[in-house]
């Protein structure tokens, strides 16, 4: 990554090498990072010691809007599944 960049990972913990990220942050190569997912959860590694990191406990989808959208999609999927069953 470019010097001074910020890394944000909300996808999968395994995508980021956490040891390399720690070194890049500590050395100042990266300006900061925000992580909601980790290779091992709950996270207990050295990133917690850095001031230029925001760590959240896998709660990125807990916003009211995202939860509402998830519930609506789940109901729509259920209705579709029930409709498909009645056609058989």
HTML snippet that shows the backbone in 3Dmol.js (N, CA, C, O; Angstrom):
<script src="https://3Dmol.org/build/3Dmol-min.js"></script>
<div id="view" style="width:600px;height:400px;position:relative"></div>
<script>
const pdb = `
ATOM      1  N   UNK A   1       0.855  -1.193   0.000  1.00  0.00           N
ATOM      2  CA  UNK A   1       0.000   0.000   0.000  1.00  0.00           C
ATOM      3  C   UNK A   1       0.891   1.243   0.000  1.00  0.00           C
ATOM      4  O   UNK A   1       2.034   1.224   0.458  1.00  0.00           O
ATOM      5  N   UNK A   2       0.325   2.311  -0.527  1.00  0.00           N
ATOM      6  CA  UNK A   2       1.031   3.576  -0.607  1.00  0.00           C
ATOM      7  C   UNK A   2       1.309   4.121   0.794  1.00  0.00           C
ATOM      8  O   UNK A   2       0.480   3.976   1.692  1.00  0.00           O
ATOM      9  N   UNK A   3       2.481   4.751   0.984  1.00  0.00           N
ATOM     10  CA  UNK A   3       2.838   5.343   2.270  1.00  0.00           C
ATOM     11  C   UNK A   3       1.777   6.369   2.666  1.00  0.00           C
ATOM     12  O   UNK A   3       1.363   7.194   1.852  1.00  0.00           O
ATOM     13  N   UNK A   4       1.351   6.307   3.906  1.00  0.00           N
ATOM     14  CA  UNK A   4       0.362   7.238   4.421  1.00  0.00           C
ATOM     15  C   UNK A   4      -1.080   6.799   4.219  1.00  0.00           C
ATOM     16  O   UNK A   4      -2.005   7.499   4.630  1.00  0.00           O
ATOM     17  N   UNK A   5      -1.280   5.642   3.588  1.00  0.00           N
ATOM     18  CA  UNK A   5      -2.632   5.152   3.331  1.00  0.00           C
ATOM     19  C   UNK A   5      -3.271   4.619   4.608  1.00  0.00           C
ATOM     20  O   UNK A   5      -2.596   4.354   5.602  1.00  0.00           O
ATOM     21  N   UNK A   6      -4.581   4.473   4.550  1.00  0.00           N
ATOM     22  CA  UNK A   6      -5.352   3.845   5.620  1.00  0.00           C
ATOM     23  C   UNK A   6      -5.902   2.524   5.103  1.00  0.00           C
ATOM     24  O   UNK A   6      -6.335   2.438   3.954  1.00  0.00           O
ATOM     25  N   UNK A   7      -5.887   1.503   5.935  1.00  0.00           N
ATOM     26  CA  UNK A   7      -6.443   0.203   5.562  1.00  0.00           C
ATOM     27  C   UNK A   7      -7.740  -0.004   6.342  1.00  0.00           C
ATOM     28  O   UNK A   7      -7.792   0.211   7.553  1.00  0.00           O
ATOM     29  N   UNK A   8      -8.778  -0.422   5.635  1.00  0.00           N
ATOM     30  CA  UNK A   8     -10.058  -0.749   6.264  1.00  0.00           C
ATOM     31  C   UNK A   8     -10.415  -2.161   5.843  1.00  0.00           C
ATOM     32  O   UNK A   8     -10.472  -2.457   4.649  1.00  0.00           O
ATOM     33  N   UNK A   9     -10.658  -3.040   6.812  1.00  0.00           N
ATOM     34  CA  UNK A   9     -11.068  -4.412   6.492  1.00  0.00           C
ATOM     35  C   UNK A   9     -12.362  -4.734   7.222  1.00  0.00           C
ATOM     36  O   UNK A   9     -12.403  -4.823   8.449  1.00  0.00           O
ATOM     37  N   UNK A  10     -13.420  -4.908   6.429  1.00  0.00           N
ATOM     38  CA  UNK A  10     -14.725  -5.295   6.950  1.00  0.00           C
ATOM     39  C   UNK A  10     -15.180  -6.606   6.332  1.00  0.00           C
ATOM     40  O   UNK A  10     -16.314  -7.035   6.548  1.00  0.00           O
ATOM     41  N   UNK A  11     -14.297  -7.252   5.559  1.00  0.00           N
ATOM     42  CA  UNK A  11     -14.711  -8.440   4.806  1.00  0.00           C
ATOM     43  C   UNK A  11     -14.395  -9.725   5.557  1.00  0.00           C
ATOM     44  O   UNK A  11     -15.277 -10.302   6.193  1.00  0.00           O
ATOM     45  N   UNK A  12     -13.157 -10.176   5.492  1.00  0.00           N
ATOM     46  CA  UNK A  12     -12.725 -11.413   6.155  1.00  0.00           C
ATOM     47  C   UNK A  12     -11.378 -11.160   6.824  1.00  0.00           C
ATOM     48  O   UNK A  12     -10.511 -10.495   6.258  1.00  0.00           O
ATOM     49  N   UNK A  13     -11.212 -11.688   8.017  1.00  0.00           N
ATOM     50  CA  UNK A  13      -9.975 -11.482   8.748  1.00  0.00           C
ATOM     51  C   UNK A  13      -8.751 -12.023   8.043  1.00  0.00           C
ATOM     52  O   UNK A  13      -7.672 -11.438   8.139  1.00  0.00           O
ATOM     53  N   UNK A  14      -8.900 -13.129   7.338  1.00  0.00           N
ATOM     54  CA  UNK A  14      -7.775 -13.784   6.694  1.00  0.00           C
ATOM     55  C   UNK A  14      -7.214 -12.974   5.530  1.00  0.00           C
ATOM     56  O   UNK A  14      -6.132 -13.286   5.033  1.00  0.00           O
ATOM     57  N   UNK A  15      -7.920 -11.949   5.090  1.00  0.00           N
ATOM     58  CA  UNK A  15      -7.475 -11.119   3.965  1.00  0.00           C
ATOM     59  C   UNK A  15      -6.235 -10.301   4.344  1.00  0.00           C
ATOM     60  O   UNK A  15      -5.422  -9.967   3.482  1.00  0.00           O
ATOM     61  N   UNK A  16      -6.093  -9.984   5.622  1.00  0.00           N
ATOM     62  CA  UNK A  16      -5.011  -9.117   6.091  1.00  0.00           C
ATOM     63  C   UNK A  16      -4.017  -9.916   6.931  1.00  0.00           C
ATOM     64  O   UNK A  16      -4.399 -10.661   7.833  1.00  0.00           O
ATOM     65  N   UNK A  17      -2.737  -9.746   6.615  1.00  0.00           N
ATOM     66  CA  UNK A  17      -1.668 -10.308   7.443  1.00  0.00           C
ATOM     67  C   UNK A  17      -1.502  -9.355   8.628  1.00  0.00           C
ATOM     68  O   UNK A  17      -0.896  -8.292   8.490  1.00  0.00           O
ATOM     69  N   UNK A  18      -2.031  -9.726   9.773  1.00  0.00           N
ATOM     70  CA  UNK A  18      -2.069  -8.829  10.926  1.00  0.00           C
ATOM     71  C   UNK A  18      -0.680  -8.481  11.446  1.00  0.00           C
ATOM     72  O   UNK A  18      -0.467  -7.370  11.930  1.00  0.00           O
ATOM     73  N   UNK A  19       0.266  -9.408  11.356  1.00  0.00           N
ATOM     74  CA  UNK A  19       1.643  -9.110  11.790  1.00  0.00           C
ATOM     75  C   UNK A  19       2.274  -8.060  10.878  1.00  0.00           C
ATOM     76  O   UNK A  19       2.919  -7.127  11.357  1.00  0.00           O
ATOM     77  N   UNK A  20       2.088  -8.211   9.562  1.00  0.00           N
ATOM     78  CA  UNK A  20       2.623  -7.235   8.609  1.00  0.00           C
ATOM     79  C   UNK A  20       1.935  -5.884   8.793  1.00  0.00           C
ATOM     80  O   UNK A  20       2.577  -4.838   8.691  1.00  0.00           O
ATOM     81  N   UNK A  21       0.634  -5.907   9.064  1.00  0.00           N
ATOM     82  CA  UNK A  21      -0.103  -4.669   9.299  1.00  0.00           C
ATOM     83  C   UNK A  21       0.449  -3.954  10.529  1.00  0.00           C
ATOM     84  O   UNK A  21       0.645  -2.739  10.508  1.00  0.00           O
ATOM     85  N   UNK A  22       0.694  -4.687  11.572  1.00  0.00           N
ATOM     86  CA  UNK A  22       1.257  -4.106  12.803  1.00  0.00           C
ATOM     87  C   UNK A  22       2.578  -3.400  12.494  1.00  0.00           C
ATOM     88  O   UNK A  22       2.793  -2.262  12.912  1.00  0.00           O
ATOM     89  N   UNK A  23       3.451  -4.075  11.765  1.00  0.00           N
ATOM     90  CA  UNK A  23       4.757  -3.492  11.427  1.00  0.00           C
ATOM     91  C   UNK A  23       4.598  -2.242  10.565  1.00  0.00           C
ATOM     92  O   UNK A  23       5.293  -1.248  10.778  1.00  0.00           O
ATOM     93  N   UNK A  24       3.684  -2.288   9.590  1.00  0.00           N
ATOM     94  CA  UNK A  24       3.459  -1.141   8.706  1.00  0.00           C
ATOM     95  C   UNK A  24       2.902   0.052   9.477  1.00  0.00           C
ATOM     96  O   UNK A  24       3.240   1.197   9.175  1.00  0.00           O
ATOM     97  N   UNK A  25       2.062  -0.204  10.459  1.00  0.00           N
ATOM     98  CA  UNK A  25       1.499   0.867  11.279  1.00  0.00           C
ATOM     99  C   UNK A  25       2.528   1.410  12.257  1.00  0.00           C
ATOM    100  O   UNK A  25       2.646   2.622  12.433  1.00  0.00           O
ATOM    101  N   UNK A  26       3.258   0.528  12.882  1.00  0.00           N
ATOM    102  CA  UNK A  26       4.265   0.930  13.879  1.00  0.00           C
ATOM    103  C   UNK A  26       5.390   1.736  13.232  1.00  0.00           C
ATOM    104  O   UNK A  26       5.895   2.693  13.819  1.00  0.00           O
ATOM    105  N   UNK A  27       5.777   1.342  12.022  1.00  0.00           N
ATOM    106  CA  UNK A  27       6.868   2.039  11.334  1.00  0.00           C
ATOM    107  C   UNK A  27       6.421   3.371  10.743  1.00  0.00           C
ATOM    108  O   UNK A  27       7.258   4.198  10.379  1.00  0.00           O
ATOM    109  N   UNK A  28       5.100   3.589  10.641  1.00  0.00           N
ATOM    110  CA  UNK A  28       4.578   4.810  10.063  1.00  0.00           C
ATOM    111  C   UNK A  28       4.326   4.714   8.574  1.00  0.00           C
ATOM    112  O   UNK A  28       3.892   5.688   7.957  1.00  0.00           O
ATOM    113  N   UNK A  29       4.592   3.552   7.980  1.00  0.00           N
ATOM    114  CA  UNK A  29       4.312   3.403   6.547  1.00  0.00           C
ATOM    115  C   UNK A  29       2.823   3.617   6.277  1.00  0.00           C
ATOM    116  O   UNK A  29       2.459   4.343   5.352  1.00  0.00           O
ATOM    117  N   UNK A  30       1.967   2.992   7.074  1.00  0.00           N
ATOM    118  CA  UNK A  30       0.528   3.227   6.981  1.00  0.00           C
ATOM    119  C   UNK A  30       0.123   4.234   8.048  1.00  0.00           C
ATOM    120  O   UNK A  30       0.640   4.217   9.165  1.00  0.00           O
ATOM    121  N   UNK A  31      -0.811   5.112   7.688  1.00  0.00           N
ATOM    122  CA  UNK A  31      -1.269   6.134   8.626  1.00  0.00           C
ATOM    123  C   UNK A  31      -2.212   5.570   9.673  1.00  0.00           C
ATOM    124  O   UNK A  31      -2.251   6.053  10.805  1.00  0.00           O
ATOM    125  N   UNK A  32      -2.982   4.535   9.294  1.00  0.00           N
ATOM    126  CA  UNK A  32      -3.939   3.979  10.240  1.00  0.00           C
ATOM    127  C   UNK A  32      -4.691   2.813   9.645  1.00  0.00           C
ATOM    128  O   UNK A  32      -4.554   2.487   8.465  1.00  0.00           O
ATOM    129  N   UNK A  33      -5.490   2.193  10.496  1.00  0.00           N
ATOM    130  CA  UNK A  33      -6.280   1.039  10.062  1.00  0.00           C
ATOM    131  C   UNK A  33      -7.552   0.968  10.884  1.00  0.00           C
ATOM    132  O   UNK A  33      -7.605   1.407  12.033  1.00  0.00           O
ATOM    133  N   UNK A  34      -8.576   0.400  10.260  1.00  0.00           N
ATOM    134  CA  UNK A  34      -9.844   0.126  10.935  1.00  0.00           C
ATOM    135  C   UNK A  34     -10.225  -1.305  10.573  1.00  0.00           C
ATOM    136  O   UNK A  34     -10.346  -1.642   9.395  1.00  0.00           O
ATOM    137  N   UNK A  35     -10.412  -2.141  11.582  1.00  0.00           N
ATOM    138  CA  UNK A  35     -10.706  -3.560  11.370  1.00  0.00           C
ATOM    139  C   UNK A  35     -11.923  -3.969  12.167  1.00  0.00           C
ATOM    140  O   UNK A  35     -12.049  -3.647  13.348  1.00  0.00           O
ATOM    141  N   UNK A  36     -12.823  -4.686  11.501  1.00  0.00           N
ATOM    142  CA  UNK A  36     -14.005  -5.236  12.166  1.00  0.00           C
ATOM    143  C   UNK A  36     -13.956  -6.762  12.176  1.00  0.00           C
ATOM    144  O   UNK A  36     -14.777  -7.409  12.826  1.00  0.00           O
ATOM    145  N   UNK A  37     -13.001  -7.329  11.462  1.00  0.00           N
ATOM    146  CA  UNK A  37     -12.846  -8.783  11.376  1.00  0.00           C
ATOM    147  C   UNK A  37     -11.377  -9.134  11.557  1.00  0.00           C
ATOM    148  O   UNK A  37     -10.485  -8.349  11.234  1.00  0.00           O
ATOM    149  N   UNK A  38     -11.147 -10.338  12.084  1.00  0.00           N
ATOM    150  CA  UNK A  38      -9.784 -10.753  12.415  1.00  0.00           C
ATOM    151  C   UNK A  38      -9.605 -12.225  12.079  1.00  0.00           C
ATOM    152  O   UNK A  38     -10.582 -12.962  11.943  1.00  0.00           O
ATOM    153  N   UNK A  39      -8.346 -12.651  11.945  1.00  0.00           N
ATOM    154  CA  UNK A  39      -8.096 -14.052  11.639  1.00  0.00           C
ATOM    155  C   UNK A  39      -8.519 -14.948  12.800  1.00  0.00           C
ATOM    156  O   UNK A  39      -8.962 -16.075  12.580  1.00  0.00           O
ATOM    157  N   UNK A  40      -8.389 -14.467  14.012  1.00  0.00           N
ATOM    158  CA  UNK A  40      -8.849 -15.165  15.220  1.00  0.00           C
ATOM    159  C   UNK A  40      -9.728 -14.191  16.000  1.00  0.00           C
ATOM    160  O   UNK A  40      -9.307 -13.078  16.314  1.00  0.00           O
ATOM    161  N   UNK A  41     -10.940 -14.615  16.306  1.00  0.00           N
ATOM    162  CA  UNK A  41     -11.845 -13.758  17.075  1.00  0.00           C
ATOM    163  C   UNK A  41     -12.229 -14.461  18.365  1.00  0.00           C
ATOM    164  O   UNK A  41     -12.470 -15.667  18.343  1.00  0.00           O
ATOM    165  N   UNK A  42     -12.294 -13.758  19.484  1.00  0.00           N
ATOM    166  CA  UNK A  42     -12.027 -12.337  19.633  1.00  0.00           C
ATOM    167  C   UNK A  42     -10.532 -12.035  19.468  1.00  0.00           C
ATOM    168  O   UNK A  42      -9.681 -12.862  19.797  1.00  0.00           O
ATOM    169  N   UNK A  43     -10.228 -10.847  18.958  1.00  0.00           N
ATOM    170  CA  UNK A  43      -8.851 -10.452  18.688  1.00  0.00           C
ATOM    171  C   UNK A  43      -8.140 -10.093  19.980  1.00  0.00           C
ATOM    172  O   UNK A  43      -8.689  -9.386  20.825  1.00  0.00           O
ATOM    173  N   UNK A  44      -6.914 -10.583  20.130  1.00  0.00           N
ATOM    174  CA  UNK A  44      -6.124 -10.293  21.327  1.00  0.00           C
ATOM    175  C   UNK A  44      -4.665 -10.051  20.960  1.00  0.00           C
ATOM    176  O   UNK A  44      -3.777 -10.319  21.769  1.00  0.00           O
ATOM    177  N   UNK A  45      -4.402  -9.551  19.761  1.00  0.00           N
ATOM    178  CA  UNK A  45      -3.044  -9.366  19.280  1.00  0.00           C
ATOM    179  C   UNK A  45      -2.489  -7.977  19.563  1.00  0.00           C
ATOM    180  O   UNK A  45      -3.111  -7.178  20.263  1.00  0.00           O
ATOM    181  N   UNK A  46      -1.314  -7.700  19.013  1.00  0.00           N
ATOM    182  CA  UNK A  46      -0.599  -6.456  19.311  1.00  0.00           C
ATOM    183  C   UNK A  46      -1.212  -5.191  18.709  1.00  0.00           C
ATOM    184  O   UNK A  46      -0.833  -4.089  19.104  1.00  0.00           O
ATOM    185  N   UNK A  47      -2.141  -5.316  17.773  1.00  0.00           N
ATOM    186  CA  UNK A  47      -2.752  -4.115  17.197  1.00  0.00           C
ATOM    187  C   UNK A  47      -3.486  -3.290  18.255  1.00  0.00           C
ATOM    188  O   UNK A  47      -3.660  -2.083  18.085  1.00  0.00           O
ATOM    189  N   UNK A  48      -3.914  -3.921  19.333  1.00  0.00           N
ATOM    190  CA  UNK A  48      -4.638  -3.187  20.391  1.00  0.00           C
ATOM    191  C   UNK A  48      -3.750  -2.145  21.070  1.00  0.00           C
ATOM    192  O   UNK A  48      -4.257  -1.239  21.731  1.00  0.00           O
ATOM    193  N   UNK A  49      -2.439  -2.264  20.915  1.00  0.00           N
ATOM    194  CA  UNK A  49      -1.504  -1.334  21.559  1.00  0.00           C
ATOM    195  C   UNK A  49      -1.311  -0.039  20.775  1.00  0.00           C
ATOM    196  O   UNK A  49      -0.734   0.916  21.295  1.00  0.00           O
ATOM    197  N   UNK A  50      -1.784   0.004  19.537  1.00  0.00           N
ATOM    198  CA  UNK A  50      -1.511   1.151  18.669  1.00  0.00           C
ATOM    199  C   UNK A  50      -2.648   2.170  18.704  1.00  0.00           C
ATOM    200  O   UNK A  50      -3.826   1.812  18.727  1.00  0.00           O
ATOM    201  N   UNK A  51      -2.266   3.445  18.707  1.00  0.00           N
ATOM    202  CA  UNK A  51      -3.251   4.533  18.731  1.00  0.00           C
ATOM    203  C   UNK A  51      -3.849   4.835  17.360  1.00  0.00           C
ATOM    204  O   UNK A  51      -4.885   5.493  17.266  1.00  0.00           O
ATOM    205  N   UNK A  52      -3.200   4.356  16.296  1.00  0.00           N
ATOM    206  CA  UNK A  52      -3.677   4.655  14.944  1.00  0.00           C
ATOM    207  C   UNK A  52      -4.515   3.515  14.361  1.00  0.00           C
ATOM    208  O   UNK A  52      -4.592   3.343  13.144  1.00  0.00           O
ATOM    209  N   UNK A  53      -5.144   2.737  15.256  1.00  0.00           N
ATOM    210  CA  UNK A  53      -5.979   1.609  14.834  1.00  0.00           C
ATOM    211  C   UNK A  53      -7.328   1.679  15.541  1.00  0.00           C
ATOM    212  O   UNK A  53      -7.404   1.959  16.737  1.00  0.00           O
ATOM    213  N   UNK A  54      -8.386   1.420  14.782  1.00  0.00           N
ATOM    214  CA  UNK A  54      -9.726   1.279  15.359  1.00  0.00           C
ATOM    215  C   UNK A  54     -10.121  -0.177  15.179  1.00  0.00           C
ATOM    216  O   UNK A  54     -10.171  -0.679  14.056  1.00  0.00           O
ATOM    217  N   UNK A  55     -10.401  -0.853  16.282  1.00  0.00           N
ATOM    218  CA  UNK A  55     -10.787  -2.264  16.265  1.00  0.00           C
ATOM    219  C   UNK A  55     -12.206  -2.378  16.811  1.00  0.00           C
ATOM    220  O   UNK A  55     -12.504  -1.883  17.898  1.00  0.00           O
ATOM    221  N   UNK A  56     -13.071  -3.031  16.053  1.00  0.00           N
ATOM    222  CA  UNK A  56     -14.424  -3.270  16.536  1.00  0.00           C
ATOM    223  C   UNK A  56     -14.672  -4.776  16.540  1.00  0.00           C
ATOM    224  O   UNK A  56     -14.140  -5.486  15.686  1.00  0.00           O
ATOM    225  N   UNK A  57     -15.460  -5.270  17.473  1.00  0.00           N
ATOM    226  CA  UNK A  57     -15.645  -6.716  17.640  1.00  0.00           C
ATOM    227  C   UNK A  57     -16.678  -7.333  16.686  1.00  0.00           C
ATOM    228  O   UNK A  57     -17.700  -7.864  17.121  1.00  0.00           O
ATOM    229  N   UNK A  58     -16.395  -7.253  15.386  1.00  0.00           N
ATOM    230  CA  UNK A  58     -17.234  -7.877  14.359  1.00  0.00           C
ATOM    231  C   UNK A  58     -18.688  -7.409  14.475  1.00  0.00           C
ATOM    232  O   UNK A  58     -19.623  -8.209  14.488  1.00  0.00           O
ATOM    233  N   UNK A  59     -18.838  -6.102  14.559  1.00  0.00           N
ATOM    234  CA  UNK A  59     -20.177  -5.522  14.702  1.00  0.00           C
ATOM    235  C   UNK A  59     -20.521  -4.563  13.573  1.00  0.00           C
ATOM    236  O   UNK A  59     -21.454  -3.770  13.698  1.00  0.00           O
ATOM    237  N   UNK A  60     -19.783  -4.625  12.476  1.00  0.00           N
ATOM    238  CA  UNK A  60     -20.004  -3.702  11.365  1.00  0.00           C
ATOM    239  C   UNK A  60     -21.408  -3.736  10.804  1.00  0.00           C
ATOM    240  O   UNK A  60     -21.884  -2.739  10.261  1.00  0.00           O
ATOM    241  N   UNK A  61     -22.074  -4.860  10.927  1.00  0.00           N
ATOM    242  CA  UNK A  61     -23.429  -4.956  10.357  1.00  0.00           C
ATOM    243  C   UNK A  61     -24.516  -4.630  11.378  1.00  0.00           C
ATOM    244  O   UNK A  61     -25.695  -4.861  11.108  1.00  0.00           O
ATOM    245  N   UNK A  62     -24.155  -4.107  12.523  1.00  0.00           N
ATOM    246  CA  UNK A  62     -25.155  -3.856  13.555  1.00  0.00           C
ATOM    247  C   UNK A  62     -25.843  -2.500  13.452  1.00  0.00           C
ATOM    248  O   UNK A  62     -26.622  -2.137  14.333  1.00  0.00           O
ATOM    249  N   UNK A  63     -25.568  -1.751  12.396  1.00  0.00           N
ATOM    250  CA  UNK A  63     -26.263  -0.474  12.215  1.00  0.00           C
ATOM    251  C   UNK A  63     -27.751  -0.754  11.979  1.00  0.00           C
ATOM    252  O   UNK A  63     -28.108  -1.770  11.384  1.00  0.00           O
ATOM    253  N   UNK A  64     -28.590   0.127  12.435  1.00  0.00           N
ATOM    254  CA  UNK A  64     -30.040  -0.048  12.305  1.00  0.00           C
ATOM    255  C   UNK A  64     -30.429  -0.284  10.845  1.00  0.00           C
ATOM    256  O   UNK A  64     -31.231  -1.169  10.550  1.00  0.00           O
ATOM    257  N   UNK A  65     -29.862   0.508   9.933  1.00  0.00           N
ATOM    258  CA  UNK A  65     -30.212   0.398   8.520  1.00  0.00           C
ATOM    259  C   UNK A  65     -29.811  -0.961   7.939  1.00  0.00           C
ATOM    260  O   UNK A  65     -30.575  -1.564   7.186  1.00  0.00           O
ATOM    261  N   UNK A  66     -28.630  -1.434   8.283  1.00  0.00           N
ATOM    262  CA  UNK A  66     -28.195  -2.723   7.721  1.00  0.00           C
ATOM    263  C   UNK A  66     -29.007  -3.875   8.305  1.00  0.00           C
ATOM    264  O   UNK A  66     -29.323  -4.826   7.591  1.00  0.00           O
ATOM    265  N   UNK A  67     -29.343  -3.806   9.572  1.00  0.00           N
ATOM    266  CA  UNK A  67     -30.169  -4.855  10.180  1.00  0.00           C
ATOM    267  C   UNK A  67     -31.559  -4.881   9.551  1.00  0.00           C
ATOM    268  O   UNK A  67     -32.097  -5.955   9.282  1.00  0.00           O
ATOM    269  N   UNK A  68     -32.136  -3.720   9.320  1.00  0.00           N
ATOM    270  CA  UNK A  68     -33.450  -3.645   8.690  1.00  0.00           C
ATOM    271  C   UNK A  68     -33.389  -4.246   7.284  1.00  0.00           C
ATOM    272  O   UNK A  68     -34.264  -5.024   6.907  1.00  0.00           O
ATOM    273  N   UNK A  69     -32.367  -3.892   6.511  1.00  0.00           N
ATOM    274  CA  UNK A  69     -32.221  -4.431   5.164  1.00  0.00           C
ATOM    275  C   UNK A  69     -32.033  -5.950   5.203  1.00  0.00           C
ATOM    276  O   UNK A  69     -32.591  -6.655   4.363  1.00  0.00           O
ATOM    277  N   UNK A  70     -31.268  -6.461   6.151  1.00  0.00           N
ATOM    278  CA  UNK A  70     -31.083  -7.913   6.285  1.00  0.00           C
ATOM    279  C   UNK A  70     -32.408  -8.603   6.590  1.00  0.00           C
ATOM    280  O   UNK A  70     -32.701  -9.663   6.036  1.00  0.00           O
ATOM    281  N   UNK A  71     -33.206  -8.007   7.467  1.00  0.00           N
ATOM    282  CA  UNK A  71     -34.501  -8.593   7.823  1.00  0.00           C
ATOM    283  C   UNK A  71     -35.451  -8.595   6.631  1.00  0.00           C
ATOM    284  O   UNK A  71     -36.154  -9.578   6.396  1.00  0.00           O
ATOM    285  N   UNK A  72     -35.472  -7.501   5.882  1.00  0.00           N
ATOM    286  CA  UNK A  72     -36.334  -7.427   4.697  1.00  0.00           C
ATOM    287  C   UNK A  72     -35.919  -8.479   3.673  1.00  0.00           C
ATOM    288  O   UNK A  72     -36.772  -9.163   3.107  1.00  0.00           O
ATOM    289  N   UNK A  73     -34.622  -8.613   3.431  1.00  0.00           N
ATOM    290  CA  UNK A  73     -34.147  -9.620   2.471  1.00  0.00           C
ATOM    291  C   UNK A  73     -34.477 -11.033   2.941  1.00  0.00           C
ATOM    292  O   UNK A  73     -34.842 -11.887   2.132  1.00  0.00           O
ATOM    293  N   UNK A  74     -34.350 -11.284   4.240  1.00  0.00           N
ATOM    294  CA  UNK A  74     -34.663 -12.611   4.762  1.00  0.00           C
ATOM    295  C   UNK A  74     -36.136 -12.947   4.538  1.00  0.00           C
ATOM    296  O   UNK A  74     -36.465 -14.065   4.142  1.00  0.00           O
ATOM    297  N   UNK A  75     -37.020 -11.986   4.790  1.00  0.00           N
ATOM    298  CA  UNK A  75     -38.457 -12.212   4.591  1.00  0.00           C
ATOM    299  C   UNK A  75     -38.756 -12.428   3.114  1.00  0.00           C
ATOM    300  O   UNK A  75     -39.533 -13.317   2.766  1.00  0.00           O
ATOM    301  N   UNK A  76     -38.149 -11.627   2.240  1.00  0.00           N
ATOM    302  CA  UNK A  76     -38.357 -11.799   0.799  1.00  0.00           C
ATOM    303  C   UNK A  76     -37.881 -13.180   0.349  1.00  0.00           C
ATOM    304  O   UNK A  76     -38.554 -13.834  -0.448  1.00  0.00           O
ATOM    305  N   UNK A  77     -36.739 -13.626   0.846  1.00  0.00           N
ATOM    306  CA  UNK A  77     -36.233 -14.956   0.501  1.00  0.00           C
ATOM    307  C   UNK A  77     -37.180 -16.054   0.983  1.00  0.00           C
ATOM    308  O   UNK A  77     -37.404 -17.040   0.280  1.00  0.00           O
ATOM    309  N   UNK A  78     -37.730 -15.880   2.173  1.00  0.00           N
ATOM    310  CA  UNK A  78     -38.680 -16.845   2.710  1.00  0.00           C
ATOM    311  C   UNK A  78     -39.942 -16.904   1.857  1.00  0.00           C
ATOM    312  O   UNK A  78     -40.439 -17.985   1.542  1.00  0.00           O
ATOM    313  N   UNK A  79     -40.453 -15.741   1.490  1.00  0.00           N
ATOM    314  CA  UNK A  79     -41.653 -15.687   0.645  1.00  0.00           C
ATOM    315  C   UNK A  79     -41.385 -16.355  -0.696  1.00  0.00           C
ATOM    316  O   UNK A  79     -42.229 -17.101  -1.191  1.00  0.00           O
ATOM    317  N   UNK A  80     -40.218 -16.098  -1.292  1.00  0.00           N
ATOM    318  CA  UNK A  80     -39.866 -16.734  -2.554  1.00  0.00           C
ATOM    319  C   UNK A  80     -39.776 -18.263  -2.409  1.00  0.00           C
ATOM    320  O   UNK A  80     -40.252 -19.002  -3.270  1.00  0.00           O
ATOM    321  N   UNK A  81     -39.171 -18.717  -1.331  1.00  0.00           N
ATOM    322  CA  UNK A  81     -39.022 -20.164  -1.097  1.00  0.00           C
ATOM    323  C   UNK A  81     -40.385 -20.812  -0.925  1.00  0.00           C
ATOM    324  O   UNK A  81     -40.638 -21.884  -1.474  1.00  0.00           O
ATOM    325  N   UNK A  82     -41.268 -20.166  -0.164  1.00  0.00           N
ATOM    326  CA  UNK A  82     -42.612 -20.707   0.034  1.00  0.00           C
ATOM    327  C   UNK A  82     -43.361 -20.733  -1.294  1.00  0.00           C
ATOM    328  O   UNK A  82     -44.062 -21.700  -1.591  1.00  0.00           O
ATOM    329  N   UNK A  83     -43.215 -19.673  -2.099  1.00  0.00           N
ATOM    330  CA  UNK A  83     -43.853 -19.635  -3.411  1.00  0.00           C
ATOM    331  C   UNK A  83     -43.329 -20.729  -4.319  1.00  0.00           C
ATOM    332  O   UNK A  83     -44.109 -21.340  -5.049  1.00  0.00           O
ATOM    333  N   UNK A  84     -42.046 -20.992  -4.296  1.00  0.00           N
ATOM    334  CA  UNK A  84     -41.465 -22.069  -5.106  1.00  0.00           C
ATOM    335  C   UNK A  84     -41.985 -23.420  -4.665  1.00  0.00           C
ATOM    336  O   UNK A  84     -42.210 -24.295  -5.501  1.00  0.00           O
ATOM    337  N   UNK A  85     -42.181 -23.610  -3.360  1.00  0.00           N
ATOM    338  CA  UNK A  85     -42.678 -24.890  -2.839  1.00  0.00           C
ATOM    339  C   UNK A  85     -44.110 -25.136  -3.290  1.00  0.00           C
ATOM    340  O   UNK A  85     -44.492 -26.270  -3.576  1.00  0.00           O
ATOM    341  N   UNK A  86     -44.905 -24.065  -3.352  1.00  0.00           N
ATOM    342  CA  UNK A  86     -46.321 -24.247  -3.716  1.00  0.00           C
ATOM    343  C   UNK A  86     -46.480 -24.568  -5.204  1.00  0.00           C
ATOM    344  O   UNK A  86     -47.528 -25.063  -5.617  1.00  0.00           O
ATOM    345  N   UNK A  87     -45.467 -24.297  -6.004  1.00  0.00           N
ATOM    346  CA  UNK A  87     -45.513 -24.594  -7.429  1.00  0.00           C
ATOM    347  C   UNK A  87     -45.212 -26.061  -7.727  1.00  0.00           C
ATOM    348  O   UNK A  87     -45.465 -26.546  -8.829  1.00  0.00           O
ATOM    349  N   UNK A  88     -44.673 -26.756  -6.736  1.00  0.00           N
ATOM    350  CA  UNK A  88     -44.281 -28.150  -6.973  1.00  0.00           C
ATOM    351  C   UNK A  88     -45.430 -29.112  -6.789  1.00  0.00           C
ATOM    352  O   UNK A  88     -45.257 -30.320  -6.953  1.00  0.00           O
TER     353      UNK A  88
END
`;
const viewer = $3Dmol.createViewer("view");
viewer.addModel(pdb, "pdb");
viewer.setStyle({}, {cartoon: {color: "spectrum"}});
viewer.zoomTo();
viewer.render();
</script>
